[in-house]
């Protein structure tokens, strides 16, 4: 836990007497059965057992006659100097106000999205909504379709999968992105209101010419340096762990996770489309995005990649007026515009009929 200034009446460090020093709480005990990192940890320096208070907390361990006594140690601290100057204030605020560290907090966040974001009108765009049945179980899936006003001819189609760690979110969060894409290329955007769609598959019904994975969540194993112990704003190691557990359920921590659920498990990158992607330099997804880009390059797939130093997850959405966010959005839109003019994928015969949205 963190010292809040009450531990020591003589503490004068930090603002308002809060030094932020890590104070070890009472020890916990690991039975090894709950150590999801390594059930045979055998008293090593680190045992990643869960506690009731935190779904992903690291502990230092020492032997006892039953398992190991565990003392939480702090996550890797993000110092103010590590963050882009124009992101620091809002990043600090988000770090204290935005809690996505477990399933309960994610459900609470989704409730706010449902209340304040879902159904929001899209100014300057034609927005249609339809419901289709999922082929796997017949359940309804809400799908939004966005076009320019007036609609253009010979438009590119963009399938947009909103952010939220496969657990939360709604297409309406991304209206600003939609306007920019449509202004740049007069495209049609299809945005499903999905969550936890683990059984989705690429059935080859549509050929993809280009992909734009933005600060993507790719690797359920969370074993890179940036994914471990991150205390970054917006999305950190606890958020990542909670989201992957919700998404994968019983498959979490196994070797049975399909590549369609965790793209980092792909073995053959040669059939993937040309790519533009970017990521923040202090977010958990930094290293897995680097690895994904390198694997694409090794497979001969055209790829452009930008890493923005000092930026946390979703920084263009959280701080859209920051200079670095403006640069990131501009480069993203230019990459999309270039792809619409230069990347094409012939479609297979007998492809599905287009959606017929209601206004």
HUNOR-V440667 format. One record per residue. N is the residue number from 1. RES is the residue in one small letter. SS is DSSP state (hx for helix, st for strand, lp for the rest). OMEGA is omega in whole degrees, -180 to 180 (* if undefined). BURIAL is I if it has 24 or more other C-alpha atoms within 12 Angstrom, else O. Layout:
BEGIN
N;RES;SS;OMEGA;BURIAL / N;RES;SS;OMEGA;BURIAL
END
This chain:
BEGIN
1;x;lp;-176;O / 2;x;st;177;O / 3;x;lp;-180;O / 4;x;lp;179;O / 5;x;lp;-179;O / 6;x;lp;-178;O / 7;x;lp;-174;O / 8;x;lp;-176;O / 9;x;lp;179;O / 10;x;lp;-178;O / 11;x;lp;-180;O / 12;x;lp;-176;O / 13;x;lp;174;O / 14;x;lp;-179;O / 15;x;hx;178;O / 16;x;hx;178;O / 17;x;hx;-179;O / 18;x;lp;-175;O / 19;x;lp;-179;O / 20;x;lp;180;O / 21;x;lp;179;O / 22;x;st;-180;O / 23;x;lp;-178;O / 24;x;lp;176;O / 25;x;lp;177;O / 26;x;lp;-176;O / 27;x;lp;175;O / 28;x;st;-178;I / 29;x;st;179;I / 30;x;st;177;I / 31;x;lp;-176;I / 32;x;lp;-179;I / 33;x;lp;-178;O / 34;x;lp;-179;O / 35;x;st;-171;I / 36;x;lp;177;I / 37;x;lp;-176;I / 38;x;lp;-177;O / 39;x;lp;177;O / 40;x;lp;-174;O / 41;x;lp;170;I / 42;x;lp;176;O / 43;x;lp;177;I / 44;x;lp;-176;O / 45;x;lp;-177;O / 46;x;st;175;I / 47;x;st;-173;I / 48;x;lp;176;I / 49;x;st;179;I / 50;x;lp;171;I / 51;x;st;-179;O / 52;x;lp;-175;O / 53;x;lp;-176;O / 54;x;st;-176;I / 55;x;lp;-178;I / 56;x;lp;-177;I / 57;x;lp;178;I / 58;x;lp;-179;I / 59;x;st;166;I / 60;x;st;-173;I / 61;x;st;171;I / 62;x;st;-172;O / 63;x;st;169;I / 64;x;lp;180;O / 65;x;lp;174;O / 66;x;lp;180;O / 67;x;lp;-177;I / 68;x;st;173;I / 69;x;st;-173;I / 70;x;st;177;I / 71;x;st;-180;I / 72;x;st;174;I / 73;x;lp;-172;I / 74;x;lp;171;I / 75;x;lp;-179;O / 76;x;st;-174;O / 77;x;lp;171;I / 78;x;lp;-179;I / 79;x;lp;177;O / 80;x;hx;-179;O / 81;x;hx;179;O / 82;x;hx;-172;I / 83;x;lp;175;I / 84;x;lp;-175;I / 85;x;hx;-178;O / 86;x;hx;178;I / 87;x;hx;-169;I / 88;x;hx;-174;I / 89;x;hx;-179;O / 90;x;hx;177;I / 91;x;hx;177;I / 92;x;hx;179;I / 93;x;hx;-179;O / 94;x;hx;-179;I / 95;x;hx;-179;I / 96;x;hx;-173;O / 97;x;hx;-175;O / 98;x;lp;-179;I / 99;x;lp;176;I / 100;x;lp;-170;I / 101;x;lp;-179;I / 102;x;lp;-175;I / 103;x;hx;-179;I / 104;x;hx;-179;O / 105;x;hx;177;O / 106;x;hx;176;I / 107;x;hx;178;O / 108;x;hx;178;O / 109;x;hx;179;I / 110;x;hx;176;I / 111;x;hx;177;O / 112;x;hx;178;O / 113;x;hx;179;O / 114;x;hx;-175;O / 115;x;hx;-169;O / 116;x;hx;-174;O / 117;x;lp;-176;O / 118;x;lp;-179;I / 119;x;lp;-179;O / 120;x;lp;-180;O / 121;x;lp;180;O / 122;x;lp;-177;I / 123;x;lp;176;O / 124;x;lp;-179;O / 125;x;st;169;I / 126;x;st;-177;I / 127;x;st;176;I / 128;x;st;-180;I / 129;x;st;177;I / 130;x;st;177;O / 131;x;st;177;O / 132;x;st;178;O / 133;x;st;176;O / 134;x;lp;-178;O / 135;x;lp;-173;O / 136;x;lp;-176;O / 137;x;lp;178;O / 138;x;lp;-179;O / 139;x;lp;-177;O / 140;x;st;176;O / 141;x;st;178;O / 142;x;st;-178;I / 143;x;st;176;I / 144;x;st;179;I / 145;x;st;-178;I / 146;x;st;177;I / 147;x;st;175;I / 148;x;st;174;I / 149;x;lp;-8;O / 150;x;lp;180;O / 151;x;lp;178;O / 152;x;lp;178;O / 153;x;lp;174;O / 154;x;lp;-175;O / 155;x;lp;172;O / 156;x;lp;177;I / 157;x;st;180;I / 158;x;st;172;I / 159;x;st;-175;I / 160;x;lp;176;I / 161;x;lp;-174;I / 162;x;lp;178;I / 163;x;lp;179;I / 164;x;lp;175;I / 165;x;lp;-179;I / 166;x;lp;-174;I / 167;x;lp;-177;I / 168;x;lp;174;I / 169;x;lp;178;I / 170;x;lp;180;I / 171;x;hx;-176;I / 172;x;hx;176;I / 173;x;hx;-168;I / 174;x;hx;-180;I / 175;x;hx;180;I / 176;x;hx;175;O / 177;x;hx;-178;I / 178;x;hx;180;I / 179;x;hx;-178;I / 180;x;hx;179;I / 181;x;hx;-178;I / 182;x;hx;176;I / 183;x;hx;-176;I / 184;x;hx;-170;I / 185;x;hx;179;I / 186;x;lp;-177;I / 187;x;lp;170;I / 188;x;st;-176;I / 189;x;st;176;I / 190;x;st;-172;I / 191;x;st;178;I / 192;x;st;177;I / 193;x;lp;-172;I / 194;x;lp;164;I / 195;x;lp;174;I / 196;x;lp;-178;I / 197;x;lp;-175;I / 198;x;lp;-173;I / 199;x;lp;177;O / 200;x;lp;-179;O / 201;x;lp;171;O / 202;x;lp;-178;O / 203;x;lp;177;O / 204;x;lp;-179;O / 205;x;lp;178;O / 206;x;lp;176;O / 207;x;lp;-176;O / 208;x;lp;-178;I / 209;x;lp;-172;I / 210;x;st;177;I / 211;x;st;-179;I / 212;x;lp;178;I / 213;x;lp;-177;I / 214;x;st;-177;I / 215;x;lp;-164;I / 216;x;lp;175;I / 217;x;lp;-166;I / 218;x;lp;-166;I / 219;x;lp;-179;I / 220;x;lp;-177;I / 221;x;lp;174;I / 222;x;lp;-174;I / 223;x;lp;177;O / 224;x;lp;-180;O / 225;x;lp;-177;O / 226;x;lp;-179;I / 227;x;lp;-179;I / 228;x;lp;169;I / 229;x;lp;-178;I / 230;x;st;176;I / 231;x;lp;-178;I / 232;x;lp;175;I / 233;x;lp;175;I / 234;x;lp;-176;I / 235;x;lp;-179;I / 236;x;lp;-176;I / 237;x;hx;179;I / 238;x;hx;177;I / 239;x;hx;-178;I / 240;x;hx;-180;I / 241;x;hx;-179;I / 242;x;hx;-178;I / 243;x;hx;179;I / 244;x;hx;178;I / 245;x;hx;178;I / 246;x;hx;-175;I / 247;x;hx;-172;I / 248;x;hx;-180;I / 249;x;hx;-175;O / 250;x;hx;179;O / 251;x;hx;-178;O / 252;x;lp;178;I / 253;x;lp;180;I / 254;x;lp;175;O / 255;x;lp;-177;O / 256;x;lp;-178;O / 257;x;lp;-178;I / 258;x;lp;179;I / 259;x;lp;178;O / 260;x;lp;176;O / 261;x;lp;-179;I / 262;x;lp;-174;I / 263;x;hx;179;I / 264;x;hx;177;I / 265;x;hx;175;O / 266;x;lp;178;O / 267;x;lp;-178;O / 268;x;lp;-178;O / 269;x;lp;-171;I / 270;x;lp;-178;O / 271;x;lp;180;O / 272;x;lp;-176;I / 273;x;lp;174;I / 274;x;st;-166;I / 275;x;st;160;I / 276;x;st;179;I / 277;x;st;172;I / 278;x;st;-176;I / 279;x;st;176;I / 280;x;st;-176;I / 281;x;lp;-179;I / 282;x;lp;-180;I / 283;x;lp;-177;I / 284;x;lp;-175;I / 285;x;lp;-176;I / 286;x;hx;-172;I / 287;x;hx;180;I / 288;x;hx;174;I / 289;x;hx;175;I / 290;x;hx;-179;I / 291;x;hx;179;I / 292;x;hx;179;I / 293;x;hx;-180;I / 294;x;hx;178;O / 295;x;hx;175;I / 296;x;hx;-179;I / 297;x;hx;179;I / 298;x;hx;-179;O / 299;x;lp;179;O / 300;x;lp;179;O / 301;x;lp;177;I / 302;x;lp;-177;I / 303;x;st;171;I / 304;x;st;-172;I / 305;x;st;175;I / 306;x;st;173;I / 307;x;st;-176;I / 308;x;st;-176;I / 309;x;lp;174;I / 310;x;lp;-176;I / 311;x;lp;177;I / 312;x;lp;-175;I / 313;x;lp;175;I / 314;x;lp;-177;I / 315;x;hx;179;I / 316;x;hx;179;I / 317;x;hx;-176;I / 318;x;hx;-177;I / 319;x;lp;-171;I / 320;x;lp;-178;O / 321;x;lp;177;O / 322;x;lp;-178;O / 323;x;hx;-177;O / 324;x;hx;177;I / 325;x;hx;178;I / 326;x;hx;179;O / 327;x;hx;-178;O / 328;x;hx;-179;I / 329;x;hx;180;I / 330;x;hx;-179;O / 331;x;hx;177;I / 332;x;hx;-178;I / 333;x;hx;178;I / 334;x;hx;178;O / 335;x;hx;178;I / 336;x;hx;180;I / 337;x;hx;179;I / 338;x;hx;180;O / 339;x;hx;-180;I / 340;x;hx;-179;I / 341;x;hx;-170;O / 342;x;hx;-178;O / 343;x;lp;-179;O / 344;x;lp;178;O / 345;x;lp;177;O / 346;x;lp;-176;O / 347;x;lp;180;O / 348;x;lp;177;O / 349;x;lp;177;O / 350;x;lp;179;O / 351;x;lp;-174;O / 352;x;lp;175;O / 353;x;lp;179;O / 354;x;lp;178;O / 355;x;lp;176;O / 356;x;lp;-174;O / 357;x;lp;172;O / 358;x;st;-178;O / 359;x;lp;*;O
END
